[in-house]
Amino acid sequence: MAVPSRSDRLERFAPLAGTVAVVFFVIPFLLFEVAGDPPGDDATGEEILAYLRDDRASILIGLWMFFLGLVFYAPGGIWTAWG
């Protein structure tokens, strides 16, 4: 009976990692939509700063979730390429 190699065991998780990555890429965009209306093109610097201060939590959560998506995306691609 052959013992599966480490790459074989990790390769099983590549599709799951890709799915999780897509979820973490989509949710931040939904958060940004819920966060509020971004200032328009003719907004002053004060209006832009007020928007960023008011929606700081949503923006930071969205950025962290996007980063987590990258963390899950990279290994999935590496496992697939090395497989």
C-alpha positions as CSV (number, residue, x, y, z in Angstrom):
1,M,0.0,0.0,0.0
2,A,1.5,3.3,-1.1
3,V,1.6,6.2,1.3
4,P,0.2,9.4,-0.3
5,S,2.9,12.1,-0.6
6,R,2.4,15.4,1.0
7,S,1.7,17.1,-2.3
8,D,-1.1,14.5,-3.0
9,R,-2.7,15.3,0.3
10,L,-2.5,19.1,-0.2
11,E,-3.7,18.8,-3.7
12,R,-7.1,17.7,-2.4
13,F,-7.5,21.1,-0.8
14,A,-6.7,23.1,-3.9
15,P,-10.4,23.4,-5.1
16,L,-11.5,24.3,-1.6
17,A,-8.8,26.9,-1.3
18,G,-9.9,28.4,-4.6
19,T,-13.6,28.5,-3.5
20,V,-12.7,30.2,-0.2
21,A,-10.5,32.7,-2.1
22,V,-13.4,33.6,-4.4
23,V,-15.7,34.1,-1.4
24,F,-13.1,36.4,0.3
25,F,-12.7,38.3,-3.0
26,V,-16.5,38.9,-3.4
27,I,-17.5,39.8,0.1
28,P,-15.3,43.0,0.3
29,F,-17.0,44.4,-2.8
30,L,-20.3,43.8,-1.1
31,L,-19.1,45.5,2.0
32,F,-18.0,48.5,0.0
33,E,-21.4,48.7,-1.5
34,V,-23.1,48.7,1.9
35,A,-20.5,51.1,3.4
36,G,-22.2,54.1,1.8
37,D,-22.0,56.4,-1.1
38,P,-18.4,57.3,-2.0
39,P,-17.8,60.9,-2.7
40,G,-18.1,62.0,-6.3
41,D,-15.4,63.2,-8.7
42,D,-15.9,66.8,-7.7
43,A,-15.7,66.1,-3.9
44,T,-13.3,68.2,-1.8
45,G,-10.5,66.7,0.2
46,E,-12.6,67.2,3.4
47,E,-15.5,65.3,2.0
48,I,-13.2,62.4,1.0
49,L,-11.6,62.3,4.4
50,A,-15.0,62.4,6.1
51,Y,-16.1,59.4,4.0
52,L,-13.0,57.5,4.9
53,R,-13.4,58.3,8.6
54,D,-17.1,57.4,8.7
55,D,-16.7,54.1,6.8
56,R,-13.3,53.1,8.3
57,A,-14.4,49.8,9.8
58,S,-16.1,48.6,6.6
59,I,-13.0,49.5,4.5
60,L,-10.6,47.8,6.9
61,I,-12.7,44.7,7.1
62,G,-13.0,44.5,3.4
63,L,-9.2,45.0,2.9
64,W,-8.4,42.2,5.4
65,M,-10.9,39.9,3.8
66,F,-9.3,40.6,0.4
67,F,-5.9,39.8,1.9
68,L,-7.2,36.5,3.3
69,G,-8.5,35.7,-0.2
70,L,-5.0,36.2,-1.5
71,V,-3.7,33.9,1.2
72,F,-6.0,31.1,0.1
73,Y,-5.6,31.8,-3.6
74,A,-1.8,31.5,-3.7
75,P,-1.5,28.0,-2.3
76,G,-4.2,26.7,-4.5
77,G,-2.4,28.0,-7.6
78,I,0.9,26.6,-6.3
79,W,-0.6,23.2,-5.6
80,T,-2.1,23.0,-9.1
81,A,1.0,24.2,-10.9
82,W,3.3,21.8,-9.0
83,G,0.9,18.9,-9.3
